[in-house]
Every structure is written in structure tokens, then in C-alpha cells.
Amino acid sequence: MTIRFDNQVAIVTGAGNGLGKSHALELARLGARVVVNDFGGARDGSGGSSEAAEQVVAQIQAAGGEAIANGADVSNPEQVDAMVKQAMETWGRVDVLINNAGILRDKSFAKMTQDDWDKVVAVHLTGSQICSHAVWPIMREQGYGRIVMTTSTSGLYGNFGQANYGAAKMAVAGLMNTLCIEGEKYDIKVNCIAPTAATRMTEDLMPAPVLAMLEPKEITPAVLFLASQQAPTHRIVLAGAGCYAMVRLMESEGV
Ligand code: ADP
């Protein structure tokens, strides 16, 4: 792919594992300076350490790239403000935000506790809002910004046991729609991706042979296209197989 991120600064949330890690590594390889954010902890959002983020930073630096680790919880506005301040003090701008951090608390609606609902909404929806809000004035001032939200087919179509996750992911797409309108004047483009990939989040949701074909690196080019200068005008939701189809087409057309 010819997309490059030279002289750009990118923040990737939840980048210690899975998709976010893949996006961060590829952004760095394509020239970006990257804030690798990860709160760490278990798949349900408990615990927390920036160790995974630090390992990804070490990998980027070993390959000659520039990155800093950050352990902010995306659902905590003070911690997110500090993360953005860290990026500004280190590199002076923020061009790309990839809202990728996520947790799961799957349960049938009858068994879902208020805490299961609140935590999932806090990370996926409010976390995407908090991070976008923190970089928004910087992107407006720059007259340039790219935000990629992570939504889900679970939100578009529903999924057993994912009332919390599906509702939060659908609302993320709703947030995108208004940010597109308000960002247009400042060349801030906002898009969504609904990926399907083998990560810690999906490890027990699909059979191993299916997961073996769905590596995060297969999704990353579609996400980075949405994060690039060539990003479409706005309001794109790329879902499931659409991500793969897009990457194949981009490769065949030399984008
Ligand atoms: P996927 O790659 O499918 O999103 P993963 O579980 O592999 O699934 O990655 C999600 C990442 O998001 C994990 O590394 C997890 O630690 C991180 N994460 C979860 N909650 C938060 C949070 N509140 N703030 C920052 N990162 C988080």
C-alpha cells in the first residue's frame, strides 16, 4: 500500500493486544509516531497495567520506529487528557485517533447486571467519546484529523448475549454521524469499522479453524485507509467481509 503517515502522530487505544496492536505496529512502520495506549487487565475490564503497551512500544522501537506507551483507562477523562497532553508535549500534534479499546461482559439480557451494562458502555461508547473529545480541539486547530471508531455487526444486527456491547457499538456509529458533520469544516474525517478478527475478545466465540483465517493484520489496512489522508469523506461503516473485500480491491488497484 502507498499510504504513509510520515510526520503524523497517531493515538491507538487498546493497542497492547489484538487489533489495536496490529494497527499501532503498522502505523509506525508507515512513518507515524504512535501513542500505544492500553489499560491492560482481563477481557472483562478488571485489573490493569500498561505492560502490554510497553511491549508493543519496545517492538516498534526495535524496528526503528517512534512510540510511547500509555496506560490510560479510556473511560476516565482525566487519564485521557493526560494521555493527549503526553502526545502534545512529546510531538506537538495529533493527526489520527483509533478508538479500539474494548471489553466484553456477554450475558443474556435477563442475567446481565447493571454493572455489566455500565462497564461495557463506559469503555466502548463513553471511552470513544472521551478520547475523541480530548483530541477534537487539537484537530480543529490543525485543520486536520482522522478518527476511526470501532463498531460491530453485533450492534448493526444484534447478537445473543451482547445487549450491552451491541447497543454501545451502535451508539458509536451514531456518535460518528454527528462528528462527521461538525468536523467537516476542519478536515476532520470520522469513519467506523466493524471488524471480525481473531483476538482475545473473539477467542471463544468462533471455531479455531475460522479464527485461524482472521488475523488482525488482515483488517489493519482497511483501518489505516480510513485513518489516512485518502480517507473517504465520512460516514463509512465497513463491516465483516467488507473489510477483507476492500483490502483485496485496494491491493489489486495499487492504492
Ligand atoms: P480486540 O483486538 O478484538 O479489540 P483485545 O481484547 O485483543 O480485543 O484488545 C482490546 C484491548 O483493549 C485489550 O488490550 C485491553 O487491555 C484494552 N482495553 C480494555 N479496556 C480498556 C480501557 N478502559 N482503556 C484502555 N484500554 C482498554
Residues whose N, C-alpha, C, O or C-beta is under 5 A from the ligand:
A	BS01	ADP	G14 G16 N17 G18 L19 G20 D38 F39 G40 G41 A72 D73 V74 S75 N100 A101 G102 I103 V123 T199 R200 M201
